[in-house]
Amino acid sequence: MNNKTKLTAVAALTAVAMSASAWAEEGVMQPSQGWFVGAQLKHAEFDGDRKDANGNEIRRGTLAGLELGFDLSEKFAWRLTAANADLNSDGAGEDESGMWYGADLLYHINDKRNYFILGADYIDLDSEATKAAHLGFGIRYNMTPSWVLTGEAMVHQGFDEGYSDFTAGLGIRYYFGGHKPESKPAPVAQLAPVAVVDTDGDGVVDSLDECPATPMDYAVDQSGCTLYREETVSKRLMVNFGNDSAQVPSESREDIQELAEFMEKYPQLNVVIEGHTSSVGAQAYNQQLSERRANSVSEILIRDYGIDAARVSAKGFGESNLLLKGSSEKIHAANRRIMAVLSVNEKVGIRK
């Protein structure tokens, strides 16, 4: 190939590479895929050493042909080409003609808009048949999902004679597989805003609240139910009596009523009224006196406050369980008494 021809080949390859980006930007349609067929029209510039049958130098010519190919993957494809060669010879009375066959491997870049070409040629002209390898660059424009325009430029290097040739041209290609559809994300349903309602104001919305009527000043769990702690609740009753008397003092009635109310609140409780005396007097008499004192309080609980008799019992201890020991009147007064102690464990709500 002479210097002028070489410069032409380099310029053509450069132009193809520089225009590839601009053309590819226009071909924004999704790349085609699968089997394809196409037609090509190319211009050829030949090595100055290539001669026709009369010894005249073959300069240039036109190649018109077909292609058949298949995409092996997103990056690679193969194809076969066959073109009729109509060539011009210097000083010849008639043109040189023949067939130009090729087998190519295409490597796609830039989302299949540009590609490199590597392959082999078999050129069968009137004057001779030669073999060559070629390297080139191509660009493509996706007109529709199936129809594609191509532009290619290649340098061909002969195996036997060492010829260096150049071809460049345009083509149109049809893909049987169509385009590979883009996967689109499923539409996201627009949900209507849900009103957040917390009727009892405990911080748990109604849709999750299993205890919808909890007091606002109590702590709740994640289900909206009141948090509790175990607490022992007790009630103590002590009534003091006059000397040698089992009559309940009127001022003690209020304390007995409170005990009755405690028992109504906790119906699981029973009470034992314990009667006691001071150490003054005979022991047997004091035993009887303590029993009468216990019975008098028991009767008030049952008769006046409606406590079930089965829940109330009376027991006298006489002077066996003195509250205080000694012989003063103050000590004796403290020992003349009845006593009752009730206690129960209950759940108590935890306040905020």
C-alpha positions in Angstrom: 0.0 0.0 0.0 1.5 3.4 -1.0 1.9 6.3 1.4 -1.2 8.1 0.0 -3.3 5.0 0.5 -2.0 4.5 4.0 -2.8 8.1 5.0 -6.3 7.6 3.6 -6.8 4.4 5.7 -5.6 6.1 8.9 -7.8 9.2 8.3 -10.8 7.0 7.7 -10.3 4.9 10.8 -9.7 8.1 12.8 -12.9 9.7 11.4 -14.9 6.6 12.3 -13.6 6.5 15.9 -14.2 10.2 16.4 -17.7 10.1 15.1 -18.6 7.0 17.0 -19.5 8.7 20.2 -21.7 11.4 18.5 -23.6 8.8 16.4 -23.9 6.4 19.3 -25.5 9.1 21.5 -28.3 9.4 18.9 -28.8 5.6 18.8 -30.3 5.5 22.2 -32.8 2.8 21.4 -32.3 -0.5 23.3 -29.7 -2.7 21.5 -31.0 -5.5 19.2 -30.2 -9.1 19.9 -30.2 -12.5 18.2 -29.8 -13.6 14.5 -29.3 -10.9 11.9 -28.8 -10.5 8.2 -27.7 -7.4 6.4 -26.4 -5.7 3.2 -23.2 -3.8 2.9 -21.7 -1.3 0.4 -18.0 -0.6 0.7 -15.2 1.3 -1.0 -11.8 -0.5 -1.2 -8.3 1.0 -1.6 -5.7 -1.6 -2.6 -2.0 -2.2 -2.1 0.0 -0.9 -5.0 1.7 -4.3 -5.4 -1.6 -6.0 -6.3 -1.7 -6.6 -10.1 -4.4 -7.8 -12.5 -3.9 -10.6 -15.1 -2.3 -8.1 -17.5 0.2 -6.8 -14.9 -1.7 -3.5 -14.3 -1.9 -2.1 -10.8 -5.3 -2.6 -9.1 -6.1 0.7 -7.4 -9.6 0.8 -5.9 -13.1 -0.6 -6.3 -16.5 -1.2 -4.9 -17.7 -4.1 -2.8 -21.4 -4.9 -2.6 -22.5 -7.9 -0.4 -24.4 -9.6 2.3 -23.8 -10.6 5.9 -25.3 -13.3 8.3 -24.6 -13.3 12.0 -25.6 -14.2 15.5 -25.0 -12.5 18.9 -23.2 -15.0 21.2 -23.6 -12.8 24.2 -24.0 -9.2 25.2 -20.4 -8.6 24.1 -19.6 -11.1 21.3 -21.1 -11.9 18.0 -19.9 -13.8 14.9 -20.8 -13.2 11.2 -20.1 -14.4 7.7 -19.8 -12.0 4.7 -19.8 -12.3 1.0 -19.3 -9.4 -1.4 -19.0 -9.0 -5.2 -15.9 -7.0 -6.0 -15.9 -4.5 -8.9 -12.4 -3.1 -9.2 -10.5 -0.6 -11.3 -7.1 -1.3 -12.9 -4.6 1.2 -14.2 -4.3 1.1 -18.1 -6.7 -1.8 -18.4 -9.4 -1.9 -20.9 -11.7 -3.7 -18.5 -12.3 -3.9 -14.8 -11.1 -6.6 -12.5 -13.9 -8.5 -10.7 -14.3 -11.3 -8.2 -15.7 -12.3 -4.8 -14.6 -11.3 -1.3 -15.5 -13.6 1.6 -15.0 -12.9 5.3 -15.5 -14.5 8.7 -15.6 -12.1 11.7 -15.7 -12.0 15.4 -17.4 -8.8 16.7 -16.7 -7.4 20.2 -19.3 -4.8 21.3 -18.6 -1.8 23.6 -20.6 1.2 24.8 -23.8 -0.8 25.2 -23.4 -2.4 21.7 -23.3 1.0 19.9 -19.6 0.5 18.9 -17.6 -2.7 18.1 -14.2 -4.0 17.2 -13.8 -6.4 14.3 -11.3 -9.3 14.0 -11.5 -11.8 11.2 -10.1 -13.4 8.0 -10.7 -12.9 4.3 -10.6 -15.0 1.2 -10.3 -12.8 -1.9 -11.0 -14.6 -5.3 -10.3 -12.2 -8.2 -9.9 -12.8 -11.9 -6.2 -12.5 -11.6 -5.5 -14.4 -8.3 -6.9 -15.7 -5.0 -5.4 -14.5 -1.7 -6.0 -14.9 2.0 -5.8 -12.1 4.6 -6.5 -11.2 8.2 -8.3 -8.0 9.0 -8.8 -5.7 12.0 -11.5 -2.9 12.1 -13.9 -0.7 14.0 -17.6 -0.3 13.6 -20.4 1.9 14.8 -24.2 1.2 14.8 -27.4 3.2 15.0 -30.6 1.5 16.2 -33.3 2.9 14.0 -36.0 0.5 15.4 -35.8 -2.5 17.7 -35.0 -4.7 14.6 -33.4 -2.4 12.0 -29.8 -1.1 12.5 -27.5 1.1 10.4 -23.8 0.3 10.5 -20.6 2.0 9.5 -17.2 0.0 9.4 -13.6 0.6 8.5 -11.0 -2.3 8.2 -7.4 -2.8 7.4 -6.6 -6.1 5.6 -3.2 -7.8 5.8 -2.4 -10.6 3.3 -0.8 -13.9 4.4 1.0 -15.0 1.2 1.8 -11.9 -0.9 1.8 -9.4 2.0 -0.8 -7.2 0.5 -2.1 -4.3 2.7 -5.6 -3.2 1.7 -8.3 -1.0 3.3 -12.1 -1.0 3.1 -14.7 1.3 4.5 -18.5 1.5 4.0 -22.0 1.4 5.3 -24.5 -1.3 5.9 -28.1 -2.0 7.0 -28.9 -4.9 9.3 -32.1 -6.7 10.4 -32.3 -8.6 13.7 -34.8 -11.4 13.9 -34.6 -11.5 17.7 -35.8 -7.9 18.1 -34.6 -5.9 21.0 -34.0 -7.2 24.5 -36.7 -5.5 26.6 -35.7 -3.5 29.6 -36.8 -4.7 32.9 -38.9 -2.0 34.6 -39.5 -1.9 38.3 -43.1 -2.8 39.3 -45.1 0.3 40.1 -45.3 1.1 43.8 -48.8 1.4 45.0 -49.6 4.7 46.6 -51.2 3.9 50.0 -53.6 6.4 51.5 -52.3 7.9 54.8 -53.6 6.1 57.8 -55.0 8.2 60.6 -53.2 7.5 63.9 -55.7 7.4 66.7 -55.0 6.9 70.4 -58.3 7.3 72.2 -57.1 6.7 75.7 -53.9 8.7 75.3 -51.6 6.0 76.6 -49.2 6.2 73.8 -50.4 3.0 71.9 -52.5 3.6 68.8 -56.0 2.1 68.9 -55.1 -0.5 66.2 -52.5 -2.1 68.5 -54.2 -1.3 71.8 -55.5 -4.5 73.6 -56.6 -2.5 76.6 -58.4 0.5 75.2 -59.5 2.1 78.4 -56.4 2.4 80.5 -56.0 5.5 82.8 -53.8 8.1 81.3 -51.7 8.4 84.4 -50.6 4.7 84.5 -47.7 3.2 82.6 -48.6 0.7 79.9 -46.8 -2.1 78.0 -46.5 -2.3 74.2 -50.0 -3.7 74.0 -51.5 -0.7 75.8 -52.2 -2.6 79.0 -51.4 -1.2 82.5 -48.2 -2.3 84.1 -48.5 -3.7 87.6 -46.3 -4.5 90.5 -47.0 -6.9 93.4 -47.7 -5.1 96.7 -48.8 -6.3 100.1 -51.9 -4.5 101.5 -52.7 -5.0 105.1 -55.4 -3.9 107.6 -54.9 -3.8 111.4 -57.7 -3.5 114.0 -57.2 -2.8 117.7 -60.1 -2.0 120.1 -59.4 -1.3 123.8 -62.0 -2.1 126.5 -62.8 -0.8 129.9 -61.9 -2.7 133.1 -63.8 -6.0 133.4 -66.0 -5.0 130.3 -66.8 -6.7 126.9 -68.8 -3.7 125.6 -67.3 -2.2 122.5 -66.6 1.6 122.9 -68.5 3.7 120.5 -65.4 5.5 119.4 -64.1 2.2 118.0 -67.0 1.7 115.6 -65.4 3.6 112.8 -62.3 1.3 113.0 -64.5 -1.8 112.9 -66.3 -0.3 109.8 -63.0 0.2 108.0 -62.1 -3.5 108.7 -65.5 -4.6 107.3 -64.9 -2.5 104.1 -61.5 -4.0 103.7 -63.0 -7.5 103.9 -65.7 -6.5 101.3 -62.9 -5.4 98.9 -61.0 -8.6 99.4 -63.7 -11.4 99.6 -61.0 -14.1 99.7 -59.9 -13.0 103.2 -61.2 -14.4 106.5 -60.6 -12.8 109.8 -59.8 -14.0 113.4 -60.8 -11.6 116.2 -58.3 -12.2 119.0 -59.5 -11.2 122.5 -57.1 -10.3 125.3 -57.1 -9.2 128.9 -54.7 -7.7 131.4 -53.1 -9.7 134.2 -55.5 -8.4 136.8 -57.9 -11.1 138.2 -58.1 -14.8 138.0 -56.8 -16.5 135.0 -59.9 -18.6 134.2 -62.1 -15.5 134.5 -59.8 -13.6 132.2 -60.0 -16.3 129.6 -63.8 -16.0 129.5 -63.6 -12.2 129.4 -61.3 -12.3 126.4 -63.7 -14.6 124.6 -66.6 -12.3 125.3 -64.6 -9.3 124.0 -63.7 -11.2 120.7 -67.3 -12.3 120.2 -68.7 -8.8 120.7 -66.6 -7.4 117.8 -67.4 -10.4 115.6 -71.1 -9.8 116.1 -70.8 -6.2 115.0 -69.0 -7.3 111.8 -71.7 -9.8 111.0 -74.8 -8.0 112.3 -74.1 -4.4 111.5 -71.8 -4.6 108.4 -73.1 -7.8 106.7 -69.9 -9.8 106.8 -70.6 -13.5 106.2 -70.4 -15.4 109.5 -68.3 -18.1 107.8 -65.5 -15.5 107.3 -65.4 -14.3 110.9 -64.2 -16.3 113.9 -63.5 -15.2 117.5 -60.8 -16.6 119.8 -59.9 -15.6 123.4 -56.3 -15.7 124.7 -57.0 -14.4 128.3 -53.9 -12.9 129.8 -51.5 -15.3 127.9 -50.4 -12.7 125.3 -49.8 -9.5 127.1 -49.0 -6.5 124.9 -47.1 -4.9 127.7 -45.8 -6.2 130.9 -46.0 -4.4 134.2 -48.6 -3.5 136.9 -49.5 0.1 136.1 -53.0 1.2 135.2 -51.7 2.4 131.8 -50.2 -1.0 131.1 -53.4 -2.8 132.2 -55.5 -0.5 129.9 -53.3 -1.3 126.9 -53.7 -5.1 127.5 -57.5 -5.0 127.6 -58.0 -5.3 123.9 -59.0 -7.2 120.8 -56.7 -7.5 117.7 -57.1 -8.4 114.1 -54.6 -8.3 111.3 -55.4 -8.9 107.6 -53.0 -8.8 104.7 -53.2 -9.7 101.0 -50.9 -9.4 98.0 -52.4 -7.5 95.1 -51.4 -6.0 91.7 -50.9 -2.2 92.0 -50.8 -0.2 88.8 -47.5 1.6 88.1 -48.0 5.3 87.7 -46.1 7.3 85.1 
